């Protein structure tokens, strides 16, 4: 099956994880067309005339031959796409759309179902297929060798007003989380507590950070209304115990108190972190159960097979799921 991925090459890694998973599932049949320049020549053309660059991209898509195309998020030029049942649109975070933007797409997913009512105002509701959550990619998100003396708790994330409230509350409760991200040098919180902040780091380095700490905090950005963010699935696969702030719908992906701890206030989060630090066996059990769940249900292999099910025969679907089991088992085998 020939599959076209149309996506921006985010720093967060989503498009790369999807493309890598597609290549594993459908060797030699996946192509990735970016919606943002990924070469110097493209970048110069984009800077000279962004709209023309995007129109040219859409013209290439319209001229391409594929069985299915997965589009990650929307750009205005997509209005010129041919309308086709082969087009799948996955909208992440907080989509801002107008009536007519999604006409070329007959299958539309949201990473956050909290935006469904907004979406229904601009699309045919019959084209909405539900919430398609983020996931983990086992090739990348796997435990790194533990540091000799891992300490305390960490948080990897960028600045956000909601996170400011929680970080301030945690610090006031006596917590000293080490925070990696663009808070460094750029926020009042940094200048108030500079010893707690570190620069942003590459995705490939996250496993090393988690290996140096005993607990991961996951404080959702204000934009998240329902479900959870990428970090929940990634941390689960990395094998570090997590404490998260509550979001409606999170429990459909991980079982509270068994696979991760859920907080309703910064003070409660501080108490939960202290509990896990004082009870390492309980923390290890939570981490292992979350990791088992993530690898069994929440990889990008699983997400892709879910949205591509209509293109696969029952036999091909079964074979693909067996392949996923084999791929994950192979990736778990030490080199």
Secondary structure, 3 states (H helix, E strand, C coil): CCEEEEECCCCCCHHHHHHHHHHHHCCCCEEEEECCCCCHHHHHHHHHCHHHHHHHHHHHHHHCCCCEEEEECCCHHHHHCCCEEEEEEEECCCCCCCCCCCCCEEEEEECCHHHHHHHHCCCCHHHEEEECCCCECCCCCCCCCCCCCCCCEEEECCCCHHHHHHHHHHHHCCCCCEEECCCCCCCHHHHHCHHHEECCCCHHHHHHHHHCCCEEEECCCCCCCCCCCHHHHHHHHHCCEEEEECCCCHHHCCCECCCEEEECCHHHHHHHHHHHHHCHHHHHHHHHHHHHHHHHHCEHHHHHHHHCHHHCCHHHHHHHHHHHHHHHHHHHCCC
